[in-house]
Amino acid sequence: CCPTDGGSMLGCCGSPVVAAAPAAPKQCEDTEGWTNGFTDCTLKGYTLQQGCTLNGLTCHGYDALGLCANGSVVQGKEWASGEKLDFPELNCCNCGKPIAAGAAPVNNTQGEPSVGDCGKYPNCAALGINGHCCPTDTGLMLGCCSELGAAGPPPVLPPAEGPGKLMTAYMYRVANDEDYPINGVNMANLAGDMWYLHNEVVQHCPRKFNMERLLRFKVTMRATPELLGQGRNFDAFVAMDQAKCTVPMCTEKHWDPFGYVVGCQPNNVGQVAVPGSPVWYSLPGTCPSKFYFEKTAACSEAEPGGACPTPDVSGSRNCTYYLERAGEIRLDDLSGIKNYNAVCAQTGQREYDVFTDMGVGTKFWSGKTDAEAGARRVQAIADIFAERFPDMPASLDDPVCDVTG
């Protein structure tokens, strides 16, 4: 199957599979993992806690913000509904409408896709998929399958005699000024977060999601015997969206065969010049099958996640990593523009302009693909951490991301 950019499987069909039409319109059921595609929701001041994600507002966001009720859009919020934003009234119960008869459930089919449809869509082409695709009632292509249908869990080799070697590294995360517990998250090495900052954050005024800080964590980790038996210290990276694993078959492909292990994924080095290899990591927390606002004590007990209570990382199925805060720096300190998010619109200063490849009032982010400039940026950040946190190791070697394919 072919996941979307956000990692969620929204629709797919195998060659011989045809979904039967429902006998009657379904009553409203929130579409799990749905977002409205309004990626600039942060510009309206909405936060992650209010349901504003990288992929737009979630159903929780519509509910929390009161954007629609009783089948009608709240006056003044007309932008929040309709075809341009993926029909929240067909995906979110709070909108008060039953699902229309023509709306396709997310994992069934609608329409008459042809064998060649997958080749028309970048996500499918990038994965080498040539098969049938499943459009929604709006005509949008959301997912593809090969003619043999969706692949199940991969074959698993026997476990190793013991857990993997102990590995310690620095991981980083960009954040605004809101603090909340880390429980199921994606992080990156320094090169990976520089990639993210340059591609997604500093080109905006204010910065995307009002980001203010670069957080550093010292992470001690170890592979389970089940994962090490596959010849790897890392599992494949999975998207942790609001503390939930949102890629297809998380439990079947990851937690059940290997335990709640750390995943990794090398990133594209061509878009941003950084030394070394940008790598993203996934660290599953408790109850990773649910968003943070849906988690319960019972779910956390049944799905304990991989975080260890102490630095003694055993490599057991529910103790694969230990997180320690290892300092933070302000993004303002890099560009030298104080209170950037608050003043950039008034002053005209810009940390980075994608059209000129330069900053306005600062040079720190100038030269996105300039290798020397990229190396200077990474070294400058490492130097700031070393100066401000002298009791911590100045650097820790990145472990090899041994995931292929």
N, C-alpha and C positions, 0 to 999 in steps of 0.2 A: 504494500500500500504506500501511498504518497502523502506524507504529512504536509500541512501548510507551514508557512513561515513561523507561526507560533508554536508548531510542534503538535497540534491537535489534529487527529483524524476526523474530518468532518463528513466524509461520504466516500464510499467506494463500492465497486461491484466487480465480481468475476465474470468471465465470459458466459458461463451457463446460468448465472443467477439472475432471476428477475423477481423483484419484490411484488408481492400481492398488494393491491390497493386496499386501504383500510375500509372496513365496512361502514364506518361513520367517522366524522371528524373527531380527532382526539381532543380531550380537554387539555387545558393549558398545563404544560410541564416545562419547567426551566430546562433549556438545552445546555447540558453540562459543557463547560469550557467555552461557551459562546462569548464573543466580544463584538462590539458594534463597528469596529474598524476606525473609530474616530481617535486617531493616535495623538492628536493635539489636545486631548481633554485636559492635560496638565496646564495648558495655556489659559484655561478657564478657572484655574485655581484648584482643581480637584486633585486629591492625593490617592496613593495606593490603598490606604485604609477606606477610602470612599469608592473603591472599585475601579480606579483609573489605572490601567496597565499599559505596557508597551504596545499592545494590540487594540487598545480602546477601552471603553467602559464595559464591565461585566453586568450580568443581570443583577448581581448584588449592588453594583453602582447605580443602576436605574432605581432600585428599591431605596437605597440609602439617600439618593439625591431627590427623590420624588419627581422624576422626570415624566412619568405617565401614570395614570390611575383610571380605573373603571373604563378602560377601552378608549380613552381620549387623552391626547397629549395635553399636558399642563400648559395653560396660556403663557406665551412668552418662551416656551421651550420647544417650538416646532422643529428646530434643528435636530432634536433628539430622536426622531422617529422617521419611519418611511424607508423607501427603497435605497436611498443613498447611504443609509446607515444600517443596512442588513436587517430591516424589519424586526426591531425589538419586540413589537407587539405579537410576533409569531414565535418568539423565543423566550420571553420572560413572563412569568405568571403575574407579576405585579402590574402589567399593563391591562389585565382584566379581560382579555379576549380569549376565546377558545382558539386552538390552532385551526387555520382555515383548511378546507378540504384539499386544496391544491398544494399545501406546504409539505415538503418531503421530510420525514424523519431523518436524522443525520446519518444513520448507517444503512439506509435503504436507497433505492434507485428511483430515478424519474427521468423520463425522456428516452430517446433512442440514440445513445452515444455510439460512435463508430470506433473501430479498432485503432485508428490513427489519432484519436483525440488526445491521447496522452502526450504525443510529441509536440503539441501546440503550446504546452504550458511549461514555463521554466523549471518549476520544482520537479516535474516528472522527467523532463529531459535531463536535468542534472543528475538524477538517480538512475538514468538509463532504463526507464520504464516505458514499454510499448504495449499498451493494452487499452481497455475500455475505461472511460471516465464517467463520473456521475454528477450531472449538473443539478442544482437546486431549481425550485420553481421560478427563480428570478433569472435563470440562465447562467449563473456563475459556476465555474468549474471548481469544485472544492476538493476532490480527491480522485486518485487513480489506482487501478489494480492491474497487474499482469493478467493474462488470460487464464492463468492457473489459480487466480484468486489471491487473497492476502496470505502472506507468509506467517507461519506460526512461530513459536519459540525456537531458537536455533538448537542444534544438537549440543549436548553438554558432556564434556569429558569427565572422568572420575576426579574427585578432589585430590589435592596434594596431601602429603602426610602432615603438614602443619601450615600455619599462616605465612603470609609473605613477610618480607623484611620491613623493619620500621623505617618510615620516611618522614622527614620534617621539612616543611617549606613555608614560605610566606605566600599567602593569598590575599587578594585585594578586592574591595567592593566599593563602588561609588554610592554615596548616600546624600539625602538632604539632611536637614537638621532634626528630623524626627528619629528618636531612638526606639527600637522595639527588639524583642528577643529574636535571636537567630535560630530558626527552627525549620530547616529545609530551605536551601538557598543555592544559587549559582554564584560562583566567584571566579576569579581569574588570576593568572600571574601578573606581574607588573606590566609586561609587554601587552598582555591581553586587555588589561584595563586602559592602557594608553590607546589601544586600538578602539575600544568602545568610546572613550572620551572624545577622541578626534572625529570619529564617524557619527556619533549620535548626540553628543552633549554640548560641546563648547561652541558649535556653530549657531546655537540658538540664543536669543535674548528674550527673556531670561533663559538660563540653561534648561535643557530638557528635564522635566520633573523637579525643577528648582534645586538641582544638585548643588551641594555646598562642600562636601568632604570626600576625601579618599581615605577609606578605612583599611588598616592592615591587620591581618590575623596570622598568628603562628599556628600552623596546622600539623599535627602529628597523626599519621595514618598508617594503616596496614591492611593488606588484602586478606580476605578470608581464604581458608583452604580450598573452598569451592571455586573461587575466582582464580587463585594461583594455579589450580589444576588445568586451567585453560591457557596457561603460559603467559598470564598477564598480572600486573599489579593494579591496573585500573579497569573498570568497566567502561562501556560506552557512555558518553555524556547524555544526560536527559535534562530537558527543560523543567525547572522548578518555578512555576508561575504562581505567585502568592502562596508559596510553601507546598504546592501540589505538583506532583509529577504529571505533566500534561501530554507526554508522548504516548502513543498507543501501547497497550499491553505492558505497562510498567511492572506490574506484579509478576506476570507470566515470564517476561523476558529478562528481568533484572533481579527483583527481590527474592522470588521463589528459588531460582537456581543458584544465586550467588550470595544472598544476604544483602543488607543495606550498605552497599559498598560505594566508594567514591568513584565518580566517572570523570572522564576528561575528553577533550576534543581540541586538536590544533585548529587555529583559525587562519584565514586568508592573509598572507603577508604582503600581498600586492597592493592593497588599498591604503595602508598606512606604513610608513617606514619606521620600524622599531627593531632594535637588536634582538637576536634570538628568535624564538618561536612564540607567538601569542597563543596561549592555551586557556580554555575555559574549563571550569570544574563544576561538578554537581555533587552536593552533599545532602543526602536525604535525611530529613528530620522525622519526628514522630507523625504518625497518621498521614503519610505522603499521598494517600488517595483522596485527600480532601483539601480544599482551600483553607487558609488559616482561620477564617471566620466560621468554618463548618466543623472544625476539629472537636472531638469529644474525648472525655477520659477513657471511655470504652474503646474507641478507635485507637487511641494512643497506646493502650495496653495491648491491643491485638496487632498493631503495626508499630513496633517500638523505635524504628529508625536506626541510624548508625552512629549517633553521637554517644561518646563514652562519658561517664560521669567524672572520670579522673584522667590524668595524662597517661595512665597505664592502659595503652591501647592493645587489646588482646587479639584482635583479628577475628573475634567471634562474629556471628551473623548480625548481632545488634550492637557491636562495639568496634567500629572500623576507623573512627577519627575522633580527635579531640581539638577543640578550638580554644585559642587564647587571644584576647585582644592584644595587639602589639603596636598601638599608636595610630594616630590619624593626622592628616594635614588638611588645611583649608585650600580649596581650589583657587581662591582669591590670591593666595600666597604665590601661586605659580605665575599667574599673569601680572600680578602687581596692581590689579584693579580692585580696590576695596569695595565691598558690598555690591559686587557686580550685578547680581540678580535684581537688586533694587534700583540701581542707577543707570544701567546700560541704555534703557530706552530714552532717558532724558539727556545723557551725555553723548550718545552716538558711538560710544566705545564698543568694540566687538573683540572678543577673545580670538575668534577665527571667522573669516569670511570665505565661504566656499568658492566664490567667483574670482576673488583676487589671490587666494591661497595665502592670505596674510591676515594679521590682526589689525585692529584700529585702536591705537593707544597702547599696544603691547606687541611684543615680538615672540613671546614664548611659543605660541602654537603655529607660527608661520612656517610654511614648508612641510606640508602633510606627507609628501612622498620623498622628502630630502633625507637620505640616510644619516648624514652627519647631524642634522638638526634633530632627528628622531633619537639618535644616541645621546645627544646632549640633554634632551628632555628627560629621558629615563634616568640618566646619571644624576641630573639635578634633583629629581624626586628621591632617589636613593640617598643622596647626600643630606637632604633635609631630614629624612627619617633618622639617619645615623647621628646627626647633630642633636636632634631633639630627644632622641631616645637612646642615649649612650649605653644604657644597661642591657639593651637588646643586641643580638648579633647584627652587624651592619648588613650582612647578606646571607642568604641560604640558597643553595643550589636548587633549581627547579628539578623535580624528578622527571624522568623520561615518560612522556605520555605514550604508552605502548599499545594504544588502540589503533587498529587499522581497519579501513573499510567502514 
